[in-house]
Amino acid sequence: MFSKNYKESGVDLEASENLKKQIGNILKKFKNHSSHIDGFFAGISEVNLNKSNLLASSVDGVGTKIKIAQMMGNLNFLGFDLVNHGVNDILPSGANPLFFMDYIACGEIKSKEIISIVSSLAKACHEVECVLLGGETAVMPGIYKNGDIDLVGFMVGQVNVDYMQDINLINQGDILIGFPSNGLHTNGYSLVRSIFNLDTDSSPLFEIVPETNSLLGELLILPHKNYMNILKPVRGVLKSLSHITGGGITGNLPRSIPENLGAQIEIDSWDTPKLFDFIMENGNIELEEMFNVFNMGIGMIAVIDQQYCEKIQKLIPDSIVMGKITSHSSDGKIKFK
């Protein structure tokens, strides 16, 4: 019989150990006073219970956007995608980020790509004043093909009770304020890859999107926008927030309004970015399906009392009055006008 070892089966322990050391150096560089990342088998984070004894958590991934990033040869933004997505998910709960952990799975270790991702994760965490506390890099040949990478993140935040939102305070006639996205963020990439047949031919990524000065690939890999700092001056007057991710406005806004109420969206109240028009035309996609899949240029929606509308527009100039809360009718909770 022939002698087998782990490396021959696809897992290089020496490469894994070298990668861990490089990742450890990155974590130490960005650690803060409340984090403890040395030794043992878990990261430790201090929590100031004088602020709140409530934590909010969220887990998500970047999906197949990572394939577009690889085709473009640029993985330096993926950490911002993942961290910002997590930050935005805990904002509606009134939370600020405490710490973040990642899970990277691959078919083989490509140290350069993984270090690029982890570095961007650490930088993104630093920008939102939380710490990258640790993570897992799993090499799974047979589950993932060589070159495949999957990226998932876990965000934990501490709830500020002053920012906790109660959707039961929402009334008919309240205003919907939208905050622009800067692209697809982290959703809809499987449909885009199918429309442009990118898994077979990546050349469409290097074509200019009409009425822009940007390549399709450049627009597709713009990182997920972080709304925490944008919303900071107005969080105290928001009745609810809806992070527009997978499922678009149609799938996400209903989660942030009471069951007995609905919403009317004025489609003409904002200019849909040309990227979405380009996708729609090339895929011959119905407008309804576009709103079911993509954010369509709106990454976050707030429900507010009408009296705060002028204040918010003054403090956040690119905010958009995009609709209002209505009674819930039998033909749908969200209506587009």
Secondary structure, DSSP 8 states (H G I E B T S, - for coil): -----TGGGT--HHHHHHHHHHHHHHHHHH--TTEE-SSSSS-EE---TTT-S-EEEEEEE-TTHHHHHHHHT--TTHHHHHHHHHHHHHGGGTEEEEEEEEEEEESS--HHHHHHHHHHHHHHHHHTT-EEEEEEEEE-BTTB-TT-EEEEEEEEEEE-GGG---GGG--TT-EEEEEE-SS-TTS-HHHHHHHTTTTT--GGGGSB-TTSSSBHHHHHT------HHHHGGGGGG-SEEEE--TTHHHHHGGGGS-TTEEEEE-GGGS---HHHHHHHHHHT--HHHHHHHS-TTEEEEEEE-GGGHHHHHHHSTT-EEEEEEEE-BTTBSEEE-
